[in-house]
Amino acid sequence: MIYTNLSSREKNMHGMFESSALLATDVGNLYDVIVRDEDASNKEIEVDNGVALAVLGYTGNGLEERYGRIAKVTDKIAVTGAPANVKTALTTEQGQAYNFTNPAGKPVKTYQIADPSVHTDIFGIASYQFTDDTAVKVKVGNLVTVDGKGAWVASEATELETLKGTNGFVGKIHSLSVGTYYTIVRIQVLQNKDIEG
């Protein structure tokens, strides 16, 4: 199962990621994560770039290879961002990053998201990775959380204090980068910690 919203599935578009200004890009942790579905007896699953994960224990293979799962609402997150090499592309459109997904059972490059007290992290995801019912709220200054199923949720800026008490990750939409084929939503991290559920 690929975790994206309904409109992107209709267009066969996979998630994307931009490591705009992450501490992990230079000196933070980058993980190799085998993503598993805890609800299906830890079955390994494919996952798109730009998906929030909870990074779990070591697999025993490789220095930074760990298990992970789709982040729950209360989790501290890391975000998938493997190089999007579409090796079967015959046209420019086919070579776009939204045609790439990370296969099940293979480690996916995953970026640690720093606490705002350590670094002002900013990263980007595709606008179509937001839930269908909150996509209209994707505007500069509004807030971002995860839905616990692999998508992102946009909320009004006035909900900040409530979201900080119920969600492990809270971000603010920093800017939008409109392209020919897609729009990247850049998110500034306001909070990233585990919340007791």
C-alpha positions as CSV (number, residue, x, y, z in Angstrom):
1,M,0.0,0.0,0.0
2,I,1.3,3.4,-0.9
3,Y,0.4,6.1,1.5
4,T,-0.9,9.1,-0.5
5,N,-4.2,10.9,-0.8
6,L,-7.0,10.0,-3.3
7,S,-6.3,12.7,-5.9
8,S,-2.7,11.7,-6.2
9,R,-3.6,8.0,-6.6
10,E,-6.0,8.9,-9.4
11,K,-3.1,10.6,-11.2
12,N,-0.7,7.8,-10.2
13,M,1.6,10.3,-8.4
14,H,3.9,9.2,-5.6
15,G,5.1,11.4,-2.7
16,M,8.1,13.6,-2.9
17,F,10.6,15.1,-0.5
18,E,12.9,18.1,-0.4
19,S,15.5,18.5,2.3
20,S,15.4,22.3,2.1
21,A,17.1,23.2,5.3
22,L,17.5,20.2,7.6
23,L,20.3,19.7,10.1
24,A,20.3,16.0,9.1
25,T,21.4,17.1,5.6
26,D,24.8,18.2,7.0
27,V,25.4,16.7,10.4
28,G,22.2,15.1,11.8
29,N,21.1,11.5,11.6
30,L,20.2,9.8,8.3
31,Y,18.7,6.4,8.8
32,D,18.2,3.4,6.4
33,V,14.7,2.3,7.4
34,I,12.9,-0.9,6.6
35,V,9.3,0.2,6.9
36,R,6.9,-2.3,8.4
37,D,3.1,-2.4,8.9
38,E,2.6,-3.1,12.6
39,D,-1.1,-3.9,12.0
40,A,-0.2,-6.7,9.6
41,S,2.3,-8.7,11.6
42,N,5.2,-6.4,10.7
43,K,4.9,-7.0,7.0
44,E,7.4,-5.0,5.1
45,I,5.6,-2.3,3.0
46,E,6.5,0.1,0.2
47,V,6.5,3.8,1.1
48,D,6.7,7.0,-0.9
49,N,9.1,9.8,-0.2
50,G,7.9,12.6,2.0
51,V,6.2,10.2,4.5
52,A,6.6,10.7,8.2
53,L,8.0,7.6,10.0
54,A,8.7,6.6,13.6
55,V,12.2,5.2,13.6
56,L,12.5,2.1,15.8
57,G,15.2,-0.4,16.7
58,Y,18.2,-1.6,14.7
59,T,17.7,-4.5,12.3
60,G,21.2,-6.0,12.8
61,N,22.2,-5.1,9.2
62,G,24.3,-2.1,8.5
63,L,25.4,0.7,10.8
64,E,22.2,2.8,10.7
65,E,19.7,0.3,9.3
66,R,16.6,0.3,11.5
67,Y,13.0,-0.7,11.4
68,G,10.3,1.9,11.2
69,R,6.6,2.3,10.9
70,I,4.2,5.0,9.6
71,A,4.3,7.7,12.3
72,K,1.3,8.0,14.6
73,V,-0.2,11.3,15.5
74,T,1.7,11.4,18.8
75,D,5.1,10.3,17.5
76,K,8.3,12.2,17.0
77,I,9.0,11.9,13.3
78,A,11.7,11.4,10.7
79,V,10.8,11.8,6.9
80,T,11.6,9.5,4.0
81,G,13.7,11.0,1.2
82,A,15.5,8.6,-1.0
83,P,17.0,9.8,-4.3
84,A,14.2,9.5,-6.8
85,N,15.8,7.7,-9.7
86,V,13.2,6.6,-12.3
87,K,15.3,4.3,-14.3
88,T,12.5,3.3,-16.8
89,A,11.7,6.9,-17.9
90,L,11.5,7.5,-21.6
91,T,10.3,11.1,-21.4
92,T,10.9,14.1,-19.1
93,E,7.4,13.7,-17.6
94,Q,8.1,10.0,-16.8
95,G,11.4,10.9,-15.2
96,Q,9.7,13.2,-12.6
97,A,10.3,12.4,-8.9
98,Y,6.5,11.7,-8.4
99,N,6.9,8.5,-10.4
100,F,9.2,7.0,-7.8
101,T,8.4,4.9,-4.7
102,N,10.6,3.0,-2.3
103,P,10.0,-0.8,-2.6
104,A,9.0,-3.0,0.3
105,G,11.9,-4.7,2.1
106,K,14.5,-2.3,0.9
107,P,16.1,0.3,3.2
108,V,14.7,3.8,2.5
109,K,16.8,6.9,3.3
110,T,15.1,8.7,6.1
111,Y,16.0,12.1,7.6
112,Q,15.9,12.9,11.3
113,I,13.8,16.0,12.0
114,A,15.5,18.2,14.6
115,D,13.9,19.7,17.6
116,P,13.4,23.5,17.0
117,S,15.6,24.3,20.1
118,V,18.5,22.6,18.2
119,H,18.0,23.8,14.7
120,T,15.4,25.5,12.5
121,D,14.5,22.6,10.2
122,I,12.6,23.2,7.0
123,F,11.7,20.4,4.6
124,G,9.4,20.1,1.6
125,I,6.7,17.6,0.5
126,A,4.3,17.6,-2.5
127,S,1.0,19.5,-2.0
128,Y,-1.0,16.4,-2.9
129,Q,0.4,14.5,0.1
130,F,-2.1,16.3,2.3
131,T,-5.4,14.6,3.2
132,D,-8.2,15.5,0.7
133,D,-10.3,17.2,3.4
134,T,-7.5,19.5,4.5
135,A,-5.8,20.3,1.2
136,V,-7.7,23.6,0.9
137,K,-5.9,24.8,4.1
138,V,-2.4,24.4,2.5
139,K,-1.5,28.1,2.8
140,V,1.6,29.9,4.0
141,G,1.3,30.4,7.8
142,N,-1.0,27.5,8.4
143,L,0.0,24.4,10.5
144,V,0.9,20.9,9.5
145,T,0.6,17.6,11.4
146,V,0.5,13.9,10.5
147,D,-2.7,11.9,10.2
148,G,-1.2,8.6,11.5
149,K,-1.8,6.9,8.1
150,G,1.1,8.3,6.0
151,A,-0.5,11.6,4.9
152,W,-0.2,15.2,6.2
153,V,-2.9,17.4,7.7
154,A,-3.2,21.1,7.2
155,S,-4.8,23.2,10.0
156,E,-5.6,26.8,10.7
157,A,-2.8,28.8,12.4
158,T,-5.1,29.5,15.4
159,E,-5.0,25.9,16.4
160,L,-1.3,25.9,17.4
161,E,-1.6,25.5,21.2
162,T,-4.2,22.7,20.9
163,L,-2.1,20.8,18.3
164,K,1.1,21.1,20.4
165,G,-0.7,19.2,23.2
166,T,-2.1,16.4,21.0
167,N,0.5,15.9,18.2
168,G,4.1,14.9,18.4
169,F,5.0,16.8,15.2
170,V,3.7,20.3,14.5
171,G,5.0,22.4,11.6
172,K,4.1,25.7,9.9
173,I,3.9,26.2,6.2
174,H,6.9,28.3,5.4
175,S,6.5,28.7,1.7
176,L,5.2,27.1,-1.5
177,S,7.3,26.4,-4.6
178,V,5.0,26.0,-7.6
179,G,6.5,23.9,-10.5
180,T,5.2,22.7,-13.8
181,Y,4.1,19.3,-12.6
182,Y,3.7,19.7,-8.9
183,T,3.9,22.2,-5.9
184,I,6.3,21.7,-3.1
185,V,5.1,22.8,0.4
186,R,8.0,23.8,2.6
187,I,7.3,23.1,6.3
188,Q,9.2,24.8,9.2
189,V,9.3,22.5,12.3
190,L,7.7,24.0,15.4
191,Q,7.6,20.8,17.5
192,N,8.9,17.3,17.1
193,K,8.7,15.0,20.2
194,D,6.9,12.0,21.5
195,I,3.6,12.8,23.2
196,E,2.1,10.5,25.7
197,G,-1.1,9.1,24.2
